[in-house]
Amino acid sequence: MLMAAPPTVASLTPAELARRLAGPGLAVETGPFVSRIRTPIPQVAEGIALLYGDYPLRDDGFADFHVRLRPSGGLRRWYRPQVSFDVDGLAPFESLPLNHAFPMLEWALNWCISTRAHGWLIVHAAVVERGGRAAILPAPPGSGKSTLCAALISRGWRLLSDELALLRPDDGLLVPVPRPVSLKNRSIDVIRAFARDPVLSRPVSDTAKGTVAHLKAPPDSVAQAQRPALPAWIVFPRYAAGVATTLVPLARARAFMRVAENAFNYSHLGAAGFRTLADTVGRSACFEFHYSDLDDAIATFDALASPAP
């Protein structure tokens, strides 16, 4: 007997979505995680309705993370209002301006995974897949990683994650966490012009990262959130204005060290982290990638993924 598909966020009316968020919480499934989100803040409800409509709801009471965003009280309610975040009753961040509430939710969910999900080796990287093989894109902020990721998924690559590569130690597969892609500053307009009918959240200015907006994950990527992928390539991207598109092989020993530098819990996992990373690098072709033109970048990645003649 076929199991009925779970309801999605889009099945809720705006009033019901707001009621759940302000009351018992909204339990949303993103890949292997369930986050119960509670907030009365309208901007957060607006962002969730816009970007999370395709995600399954969980109504069995379980959640990996219990997240709450609260508007400031007292005088702060009227003068420079702020928002605070807590998870399981702990408040790891300082309050931010109230209009930063939706980006704060996205940063908070990333923080929950990167500090608590130690069943996986977690690398700060985008991950995209085609034909069952995945490209891991580790990079520091400002490298053009998210812009490249957004461009790739707008041209048929599957999104596994924009921020967090989750490597499963027992078999080395990449576990998807397909959530909205975070774009900053000039990248927002670049992807708005490059992607086909992109769905973008309202830009929020003056954050610690500049102006931020989020791109909705493709519905097919969300629908395949339980299908892992095999690592095939590790590509270190770097955007620079005017540079020619180049894909240069990188020694695996050097790639190992650079991925380890971008891993959140490599040391925490000890020997299991070393084995997982060594196996991933050993099975992957490793490259440095410089680009300035997105069409050229897409062509390069498509060629990489094409079967050999």
Sequence and secondary structure as in RCSB ss.txt:
>XXXX:A:sequence
MLMAAPPTVASLTPAELARRLAGPGLAVETGPFVSRIRTPIPQVAEGIALLYGDYPLRDDGFADFHVRLRPSGGL
RRWYRPQVSFDVDGLAPFESLPLNHAFPMLEWALNWCISTRAHGWLIVHAAVVERGGRAAILPAPPGSGKSTLCA
ALISRGWRLLSDELALLRPDDGLLVPVPRPVSLKNRSIDVIRAFARDPVLSRPVSDTAKGTVAHLKAPPDSVAQA
QRPALPAWIVFPRYAAGVATTLVPLARARAFMRVAENAFNYSHLGAAGFRTLADTVGRSACFEFHYSDLDDAIAT
FDALASPAP
>XXXX:A:secstr
       BGGGS HHHHHHHHHTT EEEEETTEEEEEE   HHHHHHHHHH TTSBB  SS  SEEEEEEE  GG
GGTSS EEEEEETTB  S  EEGGGHHHHHHHHHHHHHHHH TTSEEEEEEEEEETTEEEEEE  TTSSHHHHHH
HHHTTT EEEESSEEEE TTT  EE     EEEETHHHHHHHHHSSS  B   EEEETTEEEEEE   HHHHHTT
T  BEEEEEEEEEE TT   EEEE  HHHHHHHHHHTBSSHHHHTHHHHHHHHHHHHHSEEEEEEES HHHHHHH
HHHHHS   
